Amino acid sequence: MIKIKEGFKGERFVFLPDELLETYSHEPLVGNLYVRKIGFFPKVKYHYVQKDQGCSYAMLIYCTEGEGWYTIHGKTYPVKQNQYIIIPPNVPYSFGASEDDPWTIYWVHFMGKLSGEFLPPTPIPGTILPGEYSRLQDRIQLFEEIYSCFSMGYIKEYMVYSSMCLYMFLTSFLYLEQYRYINLPNHKEYSFSSRVIHYMNENLERNLTLDQLAAYFKYSPSHFSMLFQRETGVSPISYFIRLKIQKACQYIELTALKLNEISTKLGFEEPAYFSRTFTKIMGISPSEYRRRESEHGMV
Protein backbone atom coordinates (compact mmCIF):
# COMPACT_ATOMS: atom_id res chain seq x y z
CA MET A 1 0.00 0.00 0.00
CA ILE A 2 1.27 3.49 -0.87
CA LYS A 3 1.85 5.65 2.21
CA ILE A 4 2.31 9.42 2.03
CA LYS A 5 2.73 11.84 4.93
CA GLU A 6 2.77 15.16 3.04
CA GLY A 7 3.00 16.50 -0.51
CA PHE A 8 -0.63 16.33 -1.66
CA LYS A 9 -2.29 18.35 -4.39
CA GLY A 10 -4.01 21.37 -2.86
CA GLU A 11 -2.47 20.98 0.60
CA ARG A 12 -1.66 23.98 2.77
CA PHE A 13 0.39 24.00 5.95
CA VAL A 14 2.69 26.28 7.87
CA PHE A 15 5.10 25.86 10.78
CA LEU A 16 7.73 27.83 12.66
CA PRO A 17 11.26 26.73 13.69
CA ASP A 18 11.46 24.84 16.97
CA GLU A 19 13.95 27.39 18.31
CA LEU A 20 11.45 30.22 17.82
CA LEU A 21 8.64 28.19 19.38
CA GLU A 22 10.86 27.49 22.38
CA THR A 23 11.42 31.22 22.79
CA TYR A 24 7.70 31.91 22.49
CA SER A 25 6.90 29.25 25.09
CA HIS A 26 8.25 31.62 27.74
CA GLU A 27 5.91 34.43 26.71
CA PRO A 28 2.98 34.75 29.20
CA LEU A 29 0.30 35.06 26.48
CA VAL A 30 1.71 32.27 24.33
CA GLY A 31 3.27 29.65 26.59
CA ASN A 32 0.03 28.27 28.01
CA LEU A 33 -1.37 27.26 24.60
CA TYR A 34 0.11 27.73 21.14
CA VAL A 35 0.24 26.33 17.62
CA ARG A 36 3.19 24.21 16.52
CA LYS A 37 1.99 23.44 12.98
CA ILE A 38 -1.31 23.90 11.16
CA GLY A 39 -2.73 22.83 7.82
CA PHE A 40 -5.46 21.72 5.45
CA PHE A 41 -5.33 18.54 3.32
CA PRO A 42 -8.08 18.03 0.68
CA LYS A 43 -9.03 14.49 -0.40
CA VAL A 44 -5.60 13.12 0.45
CA LYS A 45 -5.42 9.59 -0.93
CA TYR A 46 -2.72 7.37 0.63
CA HIS A 47 -2.31 9.76 3.58
CA TYR A 48 -0.62 7.84 6.40
CA VAL A 49 1.27 8.81 9.56
CA GLN A 50 2.73 6.48 12.20
CA LYS A 51 4.43 7.61 15.42
CA ASP A 52 5.67 4.61 17.40
CA GLN A 53 6.89 6.80 20.26
CA GLY A 54 4.17 9.40 20.07
CA CYS A 55 4.98 13.13 19.89
CA SER A 56 5.66 15.96 22.29
CA TYR A 57 2.58 17.83 21.03
CA ALA A 58 -1.17 17.16 20.88
CA MET A 59 -2.97 17.09 17.54
CA LEU A 60 -6.52 17.85 16.44
CA ILE A 61 -7.79 16.41 13.15
CA TYR A 62 -11.17 17.61 11.85
CA CYS A 63 -12.60 15.58 8.96
CA THR A 64 -15.05 17.57 6.82
CA GLU A 65 -15.34 15.12 3.93
CA GLY A 66 -14.49 11.48 3.17
CA GLU A 67 -13.23 9.00 5.74
CA GLY A 68 -10.12 7.92 7.59
CA TRP A 69 -9.05 5.97 10.67
CA TYR A 70 -6.72 6.16 13.60
CA THR A 71 -5.19 3.67 16.01
CA ILE A 72 -4.32 4.44 19.62
CA HIS A 73 -3.97 2.27 22.76
CA GLY A 74 -4.13 -0.81 20.51
CA LYS A 75 -7.58 0.00 19.12
CA THR A 76 -8.56 1.37 15.69
CA TYR A 77 -11.38 3.88 15.24
CA PRO A 78 -13.02 4.92 11.97
CA VAL A 79 -13.12 8.69 11.42
CA LYS A 80 -15.96 9.83 9.18
CA GLN A 81 -17.19 13.09 7.69
CA ASN A 82 -18.07 15.68 10.37
CA GLN A 83 -15.97 13.95 13.01
CA TYR A 84 -12.81 14.97 14.83
CA ILE A 85 -10.12 13.40 16.99
CA ILE A 86 -7.67 14.93 19.44
CA ILE A 87 -4.54 12.84 19.84
CA PRO A 88 -2.72 13.30 23.18
CA PRO A 89 1.05 13.78 23.41
CA ASN A 90 3.54 11.04 24.28
CA VAL A 91 1.29 8.16 23.16
CA PRO A 92 2.04 5.89 20.17
CA TYR A 93 -0.50 6.26 17.36
CA SER A 94 -1.09 6.01 13.64
CA PHE A 95 -3.74 7.38 11.32
CA GLY A 96 -4.56 7.52 7.65
CA ALA A 97 -7.10 8.19 4.94
CA SER A 98 -9.58 5.69 3.52
CA GLU A 99 -8.41 4.29 0.18
CA ASP A 100 -11.92 4.35 -1.29
CA ASP A 101 -13.06 7.75 0.05
CA PRO A 102 -10.01 9.68 1.32
CA TRP A 103 -10.61 12.32 3.89
CA THR A 104 -10.39 16.11 3.73
CA ILE A 105 -8.99 17.38 7.01
CA TYR A 106 -8.18 20.54 8.90
CA TRP A 107 -5.47 19.84 11.48
CA VAL A 108 -3.41 21.60 14.10
CA HIS A 109 -0.54 20.58 16.37
CA PHE A 110 -0.76 22.38 19.70
CA MET A 111 1.44 22.66 22.79
CA GLY A 112 1.70 24.63 26.01
CA LYS A 113 1.32 24.38 29.77
CA LEU A 114 -2.49 24.15 29.46
CA SER A 115 -2.64 21.90 26.40
CA GLY A 116 -3.62 18.92 28.57
CA GLU A 117 -6.83 20.74 29.50
CA PHE A 118 -8.01 20.42 25.89
CA LEU A 119 -7.74 16.64 25.65
CA PRO A 120 -11.01 14.65 25.59
CA PRO A 121 -11.59 12.00 28.26
CA THR A 122 -11.75 9.17 25.68
CA PRO A 123 -10.16 8.61 22.26
CA ILE A 124 -13.54 8.03 20.58
CA PRO A 125 -14.03 10.43 17.64
CA GLY A 126 -16.39 13.33 18.34
CA THR A 127 -19.17 14.20 15.90
CA ILE A 128 -20.27 17.69 14.83
CA LEU A 129 -23.15 17.55 12.37
CA PRO A 130 -24.34 20.53 10.33
CA GLY A 131 -27.77 21.72 11.34
CA GLU A 132 -30.07 24.68 11.80
CA TYR A 133 -28.10 25.99 14.78
CA SER A 134 -24.60 24.76 13.99
CA ARG A 135 -21.65 27.09 13.40
CA LEU A 136 -19.42 25.04 11.12
CA GLN A 137 -18.47 27.96 8.91
CA ASP A 138 -17.66 30.12 11.93
CA ARG A 139 -15.27 27.39 13.04
CA ILE A 140 -13.61 27.16 9.63
CA GLN A 141 -13.27 30.94 9.52
CA LEU A 142 -11.59 30.82 12.92
CA PHE A 143 -9.20 28.17 11.59
CA GLU A 144 -8.32 30.47 8.68
CA GLU A 145 -7.71 33.33 11.09
CA ILE A 146 -5.34 31.21 13.17
CA TYR A 147 -3.62 29.93 10.02
CA SER A 148 -3.13 33.43 8.63
CA CYS A 149 -1.77 34.90 11.86
CA PHE A 150 0.45 31.91 12.63
CA SER A 151 1.98 32.24 9.15
CA MET A 152 3.06 35.72 10.33
CA GLY A 153 4.35 34.26 13.57
CA TYR A 154 7.85 35.64 13.24
CA ILE A 155 6.23 38.82 14.54
CA LYS A 156 5.38 38.22 18.21
CA GLU A 157 2.04 40.04 18.19
CA TYR A 158 0.71 37.74 15.44
CA MET A 159 1.84 34.69 17.40
CA VAL A 160 0.05 36.01 20.49
CA TYR A 161 -3.14 36.55 18.53
CA SER A 162 -3.02 33.05 17.00
CA SER A 163 -2.66 31.62 20.51
CA MET A 164 -5.66 33.56 21.79
CA CYS A 165 -7.78 32.34 18.86
CA LEU A 166 -6.62 28.77 19.46
CA TYR A 167 -8.46 28.74 22.81
CA MET A 168 -11.79 29.37 21.11
CA PHE A 169 -11.05 27.01 18.23
CA LEU A 170 -10.37 24.05 20.53
CA THR A 171 -13.27 24.84 22.88
CA SER A 172 -15.63 25.01 19.89
CA PHE A 173 -15.14 21.25 19.65
CA LEU A 174 -15.10 20.37 23.33
CA TYR A 175 -17.93 22.68 24.45
CA LEU A 176 -20.26 22.23 21.51
CA GLU A 177 -23.50 23.17 23.25
CA GLN A 178 -22.04 26.41 24.55
CA TYR A 179 -20.51 27.23 21.17
CA ARG A 180 -23.88 26.82 19.45
CA TYR A 181 -25.83 28.69 22.14
CA ILE A 182 -25.73 32.02 20.27
CA ASN A 183 -27.71 30.49 17.39
CA LEU A 184 -30.37 28.76 19.46
CA PRO A 185 -33.92 30.13 19.02
CA ASN A 186 -34.90 32.56 21.75
CA HIS A 187 -38.68 32.60 21.69
CA LYS A 188 -38.74 33.63 18.03
CA GLU A 189 -39.59 31.77 14.88
CA TYR A 190 -37.22 31.41 11.94
CA SER A 191 -38.71 31.28 8.47
CA PHE A 192 -38.42 28.08 6.49
CA SER A 193 -36.06 29.62 3.94
CA SER A 194 -33.80 31.14 6.62
CA ARG A 195 -33.38 27.71 8.23
CA VAL A 196 -32.57 26.17 4.85
CA ILE A 197 -30.12 28.94 3.95
CA HIS A 198 -28.30 28.52 7.26
CA TYR A 199 -27.99 24.78 6.57
CA MET A 200 -26.68 25.55 3.07
CA ASN A 201 -24.10 27.94 4.47
CA GLU A 202 -22.92 25.24 6.87
CA ASN A 203 -22.33 22.86 3.94
CA LEU A 204 -20.64 25.09 1.37
CA GLU A 205 -17.77 22.63 0.95
CA ARG A 206 -20.17 19.85 -0.06
CA ASN A 207 -22.10 19.23 -3.28
CA LEU A 208 -25.55 18.88 -1.77
CA THR A 209 -28.34 17.62 -4.03
CA LEU A 210 -31.99 18.58 -3.91
CA ASP A 211 -32.80 15.11 -2.56
CA GLN A 212 -30.30 15.54 0.30
CA LEU A 213 -31.61 18.98 1.24
CA ALA A 214 -35.22 17.80 1.16
CA ALA A 215 -34.41 14.69 3.19
CA TYR A 216 -32.76 16.72 5.95
CA PHE A 217 -35.86 18.90 6.33
CA LYS A 218 -38.15 15.86 5.97
CA TYR A 219 -39.96 16.91 2.78
CA SER A 220 -40.31 15.39 -0.64
CA PRO A 221 -37.98 17.09 -3.15
CA SER A 222 -40.86 18.66 -5.05
CA HIS A 223 -42.61 20.02 -1.94
CA PHE A 224 -39.32 21.25 -0.48
CA SER A 225 -38.46 23.04 -3.71
CA MET A 226 -41.91 24.63 -3.89
CA LEU A 227 -41.72 25.93 -0.29
CA PHE A 228 -38.24 27.35 -0.75
CA GLN A 229 -38.96 28.97 -4.09
CA ARG A 230 -42.18 30.49 -2.78
CA GLU A 231 -40.22 32.38 -0.10
CA THR A 232 -37.10 33.27 -2.11
CA GLY A 233 -38.11 33.24 -5.77
CA VAL A 234 -35.11 31.02 -6.54
CA SER A 235 -34.70 27.25 -6.75
CA PRO A 236 -32.80 25.65 -3.84
CA ILE A 237 -29.81 24.47 -5.89
CA SER A 238 -29.48 27.79 -7.70
CA TYR A 239 -29.47 29.54 -4.33
CA PHE A 240 -26.90 27.09 -2.96
CA ILE A 241 -24.55 27.71 -5.90
CA ARG A 242 -24.93 31.46 -5.47
CA LEU A 243 -23.95 31.10 -1.79
CA LYS A 244 -20.83 29.19 -2.86
CA ILE A 245 -19.85 31.97 -5.25
CA GLN A 246 -20.60 34.60 -2.60
CA LYS A 247 -18.22 32.76 -0.28
CA ALA A 248 -15.67 32.55 -3.09
CA CYS A 249 -15.82 36.34 -3.40
CA GLN A 250 -15.09 36.66 0.31
CA TYR A 251 -12.08 34.35 0.01
CA ILE A 252 -10.79 36.29 -2.99
CA GLU A 253 -11.20 39.65 -1.23
CA LEU A 254 -10.06 38.71 2.27
CA THR A 255 -7.48 35.94 1.89
CA ALA A 256 -4.40 35.07 -0.12
CA LEU A 257 -5.80 31.66 -1.11
CA LYS A 258 -5.09 30.66 -4.68
CA LEU A 259 -8.12 30.30 -6.95
CA ASN A 260 -7.68 26.53 -7.22
CA GLU A 261 -7.54 26.33 -3.40
CA ILE A 262 -10.79 28.30 -3.17
CA SER A 263 -12.34 25.98 -5.75
CA THR A 264 -11.36 22.93 -3.69
CA LYS A 265 -12.59 24.44 -0.41
CA LEU A 266 -16.02 25.07 -1.93
CA GLY A 267 -16.48 21.55 -3.27
CA PHE A 268 -15.91 22.18 -6.97
CA GLU A 269 -14.39 19.07 -8.54
CA GLU A 270 -12.61 21.02 -11.28
CA PRO A 271 -11.19 24.58 -11.18
CA ALA A 272 -12.44 25.11 -14.75
CA TYR A 273 -16.04 24.40 -13.68
CA PHE A 274 -15.62 26.76 -10.73
CA SER A 275 -14.36 29.47 -13.07
CA ARG A 276 -17.28 29.01 -15.48
CA THR A 277 -19.83 29.08 -12.65
CA PHE A 278 -18.24 32.15 -11.07
CA THR A 279 -18.18 33.97 -14.41
CA LYS A 280 -21.82 33.10 -15.12
CA ILE A 281 -23.01 34.50 -11.78
CA MET A 282 -20.63 37.44 -11.32
CA GLY A 283 -20.20 38.47 -14.95
CA ILE A 284 -16.40 38.33 -14.74
CA SER A 285 -13.86 35.55 -14.13
CA PRO A 286 -12.41 34.88 -10.67
CA SER A 287 -8.98 36.12 -11.77
CA GLU A 288 -10.47 39.33 -13.13
CA TYR A 289 -12.48 39.76 -9.93
CA ARG A 290 -9.28 39.41 -7.88
CA ARG A 291 -7.47 41.91 -10.11
CA ARG A 292 -10.25 44.49 -9.74
CA GLU A 293 -10.47 44.04 -5.98
CA SER A 294 -6.70 44.44 -5.72
CA GLU A 295 -6.82 47.67 -7.70
CA HIS A 296 -9.70 49.01 -5.59
CA GLY A 297 -7.77 48.21 -2.46
CA MET A 298 -4.92 50.45 -3.62
CA VAL A 299 -7.13 53.50 -4.22
Buried (B, 14 or more C-beta within 10 A) or exposed (E): EEEBEEEBEBBBBBBBEEEBBEBBBEBEBBBBBBBBBBBBBBBBBBBBBEBEEBBEBBBBBBBBBBBBBBBBEEEEBEBBBBBBBBBBBEBBBBBBBBEEBBBBBBBBBBBBEEBEEBBBEEBEBBEBEBBBBBBBBBBBEBBBBBBBBBBEBEEBEBBBBBBBBBBBBBBBBBEBEEBBEEBEEEEEEBEBBEBBBBBBBBBBBBBBEBEEBBEBBEBEBEEBBEBBBEEBEBEBBEBBBBBBBEBBBEBBEEBEBBBBBBBBBBBBEEBEEBBEBBBEBBEEBBEEBBEEEEEEEEE
